């Protein structure tokens, strides 16, 4: 297998996640140009994880049947089409449709790419693919926010250039993969299923199952207790991440209206950048990381509210940093803990269930808070969201404290 194949697929994964966050700094521009409400912006945000979730459930095994390369190349072409749709969108309707297409294409692509990275692990470097799958999401999303912010800063009110650049990047990525071999170690039909790798790329799991791809999404008894204990923490961090992704830029500009519109993306950038070291640290102590991350959720919410009461942008930025750290620790740690007692045969289903919980927690509350913002204002919606995440974070901390023996002292392999 060519030595350069692994970095090719790793670069594609980073590009996919960069595209997922690229619209975030542009939300204030859309609001200004098209007079959109916070509810509409929340829907624009939410259709992406919903589309991705549908791809996880319905098309997660495409690369098992047809190969990693064909599935990835086709998904990249569709992704490029989604970027062009975003570039030509002149209103919320096409914007929402484009984000849905982007979510579906991303779900298919990261499933194939995540599995390819695990297939391409060198025998002498175990864990390399899992590490790439864990670090790529926050790193890629950070790059996407930075790139979009720079484009908007250089050309204010321009919402096209970042999408055109990404479209070219995806076409180039598809061509690059077409020139290389299929990154599989076994014949089609006996390949590792891509569903777990999809979850790896989006939730930080570090395992992949060798069982057949078609299976009921059922959590075995060995993992149900851990899932119940960790569910509140998982929902809290993903809901908080959804808030910063959808309404974070608008909230910053609400607090500091004199800032340039391009500054809105800095809040989500803080979340993604701090999630990277948190993911790496969690690999050593997942149990402690989940507990610390759960405690950080209420603090992040309190800082967010404090920003509305005199704390200003520094308080909001501090809340975003804490939210990113909490996200990285709880997300990576919980999946490692939940999958640790599960055999290879059932691990795919367990990680898929975690993905369903996470993406629902990210999208549904974001739409709900957008509805509150439309009727009662962004400040009121922020207070409501903060109360909800504080309660979830405290509930998670209490549950973890009362059931210490239920959470294994394991590093998760």
C-alpha positions, 0 to 999 in steps of 0.5 A: 500500500503506498505510503502517501495514501494515509495522509491523502485520506486524512487531508480529505477528512479535515477538509470535510469537517472544515466545510461543515463549520465554514457557514458559521461565521457567515450566519450574521451576514445572512441575517443582515442581507436576508433579514433572517430570524434566529429561528431560520438560522437555527434551522439552517444549522440543524439540517446539516446534522440531521442529514448527516445522521440520516447518512449514518443510518441509511448509507453507512455501509456503502464503502463496505459494499463498493469500496472506500475509494468509490464511496469517498469520491462520489461523496466528494463530488456531491459535496462540491455540488453542495458548496456550489449551491451554498455559493449561489443561494439567494435566500434561506430555501436554497441555503437549507437545501444545500446544507441538507445535501452537505450533511448527507454527503459528509455522512457518507464520506466520513464513513468511508474515509474513517474506515479507510484510515483504520484500514491503512494503519501500519502494523508498527503504528497501531492507533494512528487511524483512530487518533486521526479520526479523533483529532480531525473533527475539531481541527478541521472545524477550526480551520473552516471557521478561520478560512471563512472568517478570513474570506469575509474579512478581506471581502466584507459581505462576500458569502461566495468565495469560501464555498467556491474554494471548498468546491475546488478543493473537493474536486481536487481531492476526488481526483487525488484519490482516483489516482491512488489504489483502493485502501482496503486490505481485504476483498469487498464483502469482508471489509471492515464496516464503515458505520463505526468509523463514521461515528469515530470521525464524528464522536471520537470513538477509537474502535471499529467492528469486524462484524457484518454491516447490517445489524440492529441498532441495539445496545447490549446489556454490558453497555446499557448501564454506562450509556444511561449514566453518561447520557446526560453528560453527552446531551449537555455538551452536544447541546451546548456545542449546537448553541455556539455553532448556530447562535454563537456568532449572533450572540457575540454581535448582539453583545458587541454590535461594533465588532465586524460581522466576520468576528462572529466566527471567533466564538465557535473557533474558540470551541473547536480549538480547545476541543483538540487538546481535550480529546488528546488528554482524554485518551489517557483518563476517560473517566476523569475527563467525563467528570471534569467535562460535566462540571465545566458545562454549568460554568460555561453556561454561566459565563455565557449569561454573564456576557449579557450582564456586563461580562461582554465578549471576554466572558462569552469567549471564556464560556466558549473555551470551557464549552470546547474543553467540556465537549472534547473531554465528555465526547471522547471519554464517554464513547471510550467508556461505553464501548470498552465492555462491548465485544467487537461484534456489537461495537458498531451498533453501540457507537451508532446509538451514541451518534444518534443521541449526540446529533439529536442533542445538537440539532433539536435544542438549537431549533427550539432556542431559535424559536424562543429567540424569534418570539422573545429575543436572543437574550431571553433564549440564551438564558433559557438555554443556559438554564437547561445546560446547567441543569443537564451538567449538574444532573450528569455530575450527580449521576456520575458521583452516585455511581462511581463503580458503574464507570470503569477505570479504563483507558478504553482500547 
